[in-house]
Amino acid sequence: QIHGQVRFVASQAIQIIEGAIVTHNNALSAFHDLKGVDVLITRLEKEMVAAKDEQLTADADLMKTDNTSETHERKLVASRRVLLFSIVNCLTVVFHQESNSSTTSNGGTQLRKPALTFVITEVMNYIESYGGVFAALICTLLSDVMNSDPHVVYHVHKSGIAKSFIEMVKGERINTCNEALEPIVPPVPELIMALPNVIAALALTSEGASQVSQSNPFPALLKILYHPKYVMPR
């Protein structure tokens, strides 16, 4: 319970910082001087690693008692969800402010580091656990960074981020006897609108465009327009 309260307080603090960055010109420079981006990404990774470890422990205990297989999910408490959302939202604002100012954008630099690469891949691989709203923020951050620094597109493909994203868009095979893939993207408008932006950013380079063409996520993307999960969501 104490950890949950600390997360809520941290979320409020991050939102205050985000507001200051948007409304005060000098706030962004001060934020960088204090290595604010590094602090946020470190905490973001720490929370996701903790969620992953907690789930692996729970799965191990369940396998001992019920002899069941590992679950493909992450169970997130409310306080952790709020903190993750606040951190990614703040990072998106920071990177966007950098792209609109004379400040050198370090979004590409951060994305090349293992921490942010792990965070984005984790969300893509467990999108049903993290939710569509949070995934929409991650996709917006990813497309913004690639558009402001096209050189990072190579890393996105090489590191497996692009592979996880494409697999998320294509969906999963529910029935092994059926080759058709069932979509797993949550029916969240912000996420669905963000998907084409990421695909376009993945194809900013000739090599990236070739890999996007080979993976061909477009039929799955168009399927959203008529699949019952999206046309008639519950």
KEZALO-789133 format. One line per field, with one value per residue (C-alpha): residue number from 1; residue in three letters; y, z, x. Coordinates in pm, whole numbers, plus 50000, padded with zeros to 5 digits. Each point is the difference from the previous one (the first is absolute). Example, Ala and Ser with C-alpha at 12.3 -4.5 7.8 and 13.67 -1.06 7.14 Angstrom:
<banus>
sekol [1, 2]
drenkol [ALA, SER]
c2 [49550, 50344]
c3 [50780, 49934]
c1 [51230, 50137]
</banus>
This chain:
<banus>
sekol [1, 2, 3, 4, 5, 6, 7, 8, 9, 10, 11, 12, 13, 14, 15, 16, 17, 18, 19, 20, 21, 22, 23, 24, 25, 26, 27, 28, 29, 30, 31, 32, 33, 34, 35, 36, 37, 38, 39, 40, 41, 42, 43, 44, 45, 46, 47, 48, 49, 50, 51, 52, 53, 54, 55, 56, 57, 58, 59, 60, 61, 62, 63, 64, 65, 66, 67, 68, 69, 70, 71, 72, 73, 74, 75, 76, 77, 78, 79, 80, 81, 82, 83, 84, 85, 86, 87, 88, 89, 90, 91, 92, 93, 94, 95, 96, 97, 98, 99, 100, 101, 102, 103, 104, 105, 106, 107, 108, 109, 110, 111, 112, 113, 114, 115, 116, 117, 118, 119, 120, 121, 122, 123, 124, 125, 126, 127, 128, 129, 130, 131, 132, 133, 134, 135, 136, 137, 138, 139, 140, 141, 142, 143, 144, 145, 146, 147, 148, 149, 150, 151, 152, 153, 154, 155, 156, 157, 158, 159, 160, 161, 162, 163, 164, 165, 166, 167, 168, 169, 170, 171, 172, 173, 174, 175, 176, 177, 178, 179, 180, 181, 182, 183, 184, 185, 186, 187, 188, 189, 190, 191, 192, 193, 194, 195, 196, 197, 198, 199, 200, 201, 202, 203, 204, 205, 206, 207, 208, 209, 210, 211, 212, 213, 214, 215, 216, 217, 218, 219, 220, 221, 222, 223, 224, 225, 226, 227, 228, 229, 230, 231, 232, 233, 234]
drenkol [GLN, ILE, HIS, GLY, GLN, VAL, ARG, PHE, VAL, ALA, SER, GLN, ALA, ILE, GLN, ILE, ILE, GLU, GLY, ALA, ILE, VAL, THR, HIS, ASN, ASN, ALA, LEU, SER, ALA, PHE, HIS, ASP, LEU, LYS, GLY, VAL, ASP, VAL, LEU, ILE, THR, ARG, LEU, GLU, LYS, GLU, MET, VAL, ALA, ALA, LYS, ASP, GLU, GLN, LEU, THR, ALA, ASP, ALA, ASP, LEU, MET, LYS, THR, ASP, ASN, THR, SER, GLU, THR, HIS, GLU, ARG, LYS, LEU, VAL, ALA, SER, ARG, ARG, VAL, LEU, LEU, PHE, SER, ILE, VAL, ASN, CYS, LEU, THR, VAL, VAL, PHE, HIS, GLN, GLU, SER, ASN, SER, SER, THR, THR, SER, ASN, GLY, GLY, THR, GLN, LEU, ARG, LYS, PRO, ALA, LEU, THR, PHE, VAL, ILE, THR, GLU, VAL, MET, ASN, TYR, ILE, GLU, SER, TYR, GLY, GLY, VAL, PHE, ALA, ALA, LEU, ILE, CYS, THR, LEU, LEU, SER, ASP, VAL, MET, ASN, SER, ASP, PRO, HIS, VAL, VAL, TYR, HIS, VAL, HIS, LYS, SER, GLY, ILE, ALA, LYS, SER, PHE, ILE, GLU, MET, VAL, LYS, GLY, GLU, ARG, ILE, ASN, THR, CYS, ASN, GLU, ALA, LEU, GLU, PRO, ILE, VAL, PRO, PRO, VAL, PRO, GLU, LEU, ILE, MET, ALA, LEU, PRO, ASN, VAL, ILE, ALA, ALA, LEU, ALA, LEU, THR, SER, GLU, GLY, ALA, SER, GLN, VAL, SER, GLN, SER, ASN, PRO, PHE, PRO, ALA, LEU, LEU, LYS, ILE, LEU, TYR, HIS, PRO, LYS, TYR, VAL, MET, PRO, ARG]
c2 [50000, 50239, 49927, 50078, 50338, 50083, 49925, 50228, 50283, 49946, 50014, 50334, 50136, 49890, 50170, 50324, 49976, 49935, 50310, 50210, 49880, 50096, 50344, 50121, 50028, 49954, 49693, 49765, 50111, 49958, 49658, 49891, 50146, 49780, 49696, 49972, 49776, 49747, 50001, 49941, 49721, 49829, 50004, 49885, 49701, 49921, 49988, 49778, 49763, 49975, 49918, 49737, 49841, 49996, 49823, 49746, 49922, 49962, 49773, 49785, 49958, 49915, 49742, 49828, 49967, 49963, 49878, 50271, 50182, 50354, 50272, 50258, 50305, 50262, 50078, 50370, 50168, 50335, 50207, 49850, 50066, 50364, 50044, 49834, 50217, 50318, 49918, 49915, 50300, 50228, 49845, 50050, 50368, 50046, 49841, 50197, 50326, 49922, 49944, 50338, 50197, 50062, 49745, 49690, 49709, 49708, 49773, 49800, 49974, 49868, 49757, 49844, 49916, 49659, 50147, 50175, 49719, 49751, 50220, 50039, 49633, 49893, 50206, 49867, 49640, 50036, 50257, 49831, 50044, 50358, 50116, 50195, 50350, 49940, 49825, 50304, 50221, 49762, 49996, 50380, 50027, 49746, 50170, 50346, 49887, 49829, 50300, 50241, 49770, 49765, 49849, 49815, 49802, 49754, 49932, 49957, 49722, 49840, 50000, 49818, 50294, 49997, 49621, 50026, 50284, 49817, 49684, 50210, 50148, 49664, 49829, 49642, 49658, 49885, 49667, 49814, 49830, 50336, 50223, 50313, 50239, 50150, 50368, 50079, 50378, 50144, 50195, 50337, 50288, 50169, 49679, 49915, 50351, 49970, 49672, 50147, 50268, 49736, 49796, 50312, 50083, 49644, 50054, 50331, 49833, 49782, 49700, 50061, 50030, 49668, 49827, 50148, 49881, 49648, 49980, 50150, 50118, 50172, 49720, 49978, 50379, 50008, 49711, 50239, 50175, 49697, 49758, 49957, 50081, 50357, 50050, 49879, 50019, 49895]
c3 [50000, 50080, 49663, 49832, 50175, 49905, 49635, 50009, 50151, 49740, 49725, 50127, 50012, 49641, 49884, 50167, 49821, 49670, 50047, 50077, 49686, 49784, 50153, 50083, 49739, 50246, 50164, 49722, 50031, 50378, 49956, 49774, 50235, 50276, 49766, 50036, 49695, 50138, 50337, 49842, 49770, 50286, 50213, 49703, 49943, 50372, 50024, 49693, 50113, 50339, 49830, 49788, 50299, 50206, 49718, 49950, 50373, 49997, 49695, 50164, 50313, 49790, 49798, 50321, 50129, 49686, 49749, 49756, 49739, 50023, 49940, 49728, 50202, 50248, 50294, 50080, 50311, 49954, 50154, 49765, 49697, 50101, 50048, 49669, 49816, 50163, 49916, 49633, 49956, 50141, 49778, 49695, 50090, 50057, 49669, 49818, 50159, 49896, 49639, 49995, 50155, 49937, 50268, 49864, 50019, 50203, 49929, 49749, 50244, 50272, 49766, 49910, 50367, 50133, 50258, 49763, 49745, 50267, 50107, 49650, 49912, 50327, 49932, 49644, 50116, 50285, 49856, 50144, 50349, 49961, 49817, 49686, 50147, 50135, 49676, 49805, 50201, 49932, 49626, 49993, 50176, 49762, 49683, 50125, 50077, 49663, 49811, 50180, 49962, 49698, 50074, 50294, 49764, 49944, 50374, 50028, 49739, 50125, 50370, 49945, 50078, 49644, 50012, 50323, 49858, 49675, 50190, 50223, 49694, 49824, 50307, 50112, 49876, 50234, 49823, 49883, 49730, 49856, 49837, 50052, 50266, 50257, 50084, 50353, 49973, 50258, 49847, 50116, 49748, 50101, 49948, 49666, 49872, 50121, 49819, 49645, 50134, 50138, 49678, 49796, 50232, 49972, 49624, 50012, 49867, 49691, 50208, 50247, 49719, 49859, 50336, 50047, 49652, 50077, 50331, 49834, 50296, 49773, 49971, 50380, 50026, 49750, 50181, 50285, 49775, 49983, 50281, 50257, 50284, 49870, 49806, 50291, 50315, 50325]
c1 [50000, 50286, 50162, 49670, 49972, 50359, 49920, 49695, 50206, 50275, 49738, 49874, 50355, 50064, 49681, 50113, 50336, 49822, 49785, 50306, 50179, 49701, 49942, 50354, 50275, 50286, 49846, 50111, 50364, 49989, 49839, 50287, 50263, 49859, 50002, 49624, 49956, 50248, 49821, 49660, 50116, 50186, 49684, 49790, 50227, 50009, 49620, 49967, 50273, 49826, 49668, 50174, 50176, 49680, 49817, 50278, 49996, 49621, 50020, 50268, 49788, 49695, 50191, 50110, 49643, 49786, 50260, 49889, 50205, 50132, 49740, 50062, 49907, 50111, 49773, 50036, 49863, 49825, 50279, 50258, 49778, 49961, 50374, 50089, 49748, 50133, 50361, 49938, 49771, 50271, 50266, 49777, 49956, 50374, 50101, 49730, 50115, 50357, 49898, 49824, 50286, 50367, 50084, 50172, 49758, 50131, 49703, 50202, 50289, 49771, 49828, 50335, 50056, 49887, 49761, 49759, 50034, 49890, 49707, 49858, 50047, 49839, 49688, 49970, 50038, 49749, 49761, 49692, 50142, 50125, 49689, 49925, 50024, 50351, 50104, 49874, 50237, 50288, 49922, 49981, 50334, 50156, 49876, 50098, 50354, 50044, 49861, 50232, 50303, 49964, 50342, 49843, 49773, 50286, 50022, 49621, 50012, 50320, 49906, 49671, 49772, 49865, 49950, 49800, 49793, 49922, 49904, 49773, 49829, 49966, 49854, 50030, 49896, 49722, 49941, 50310, 49793, 49899, 50260, 49789, 50131, 49769, 50065, 50118, 50023, 49757, 49707, 50132, 49967, 50326, 50195, 49837, 50078, 50361, 50073, 50031, 50237, 50235, 49986, 50080, 50292, 50134, 50020, 50189, 50314, 50028, 50108, 49720, 49745, 50121, 49956, 49653, 49906, 50124, 49812, 49688, 49789, 49747, 49738, 49989, 49972, 49712, 49833, 49931, 49746, 49770, 50093, 49718, 50239, 50026, 49676, 49783, 50218, 49842]
</banus>
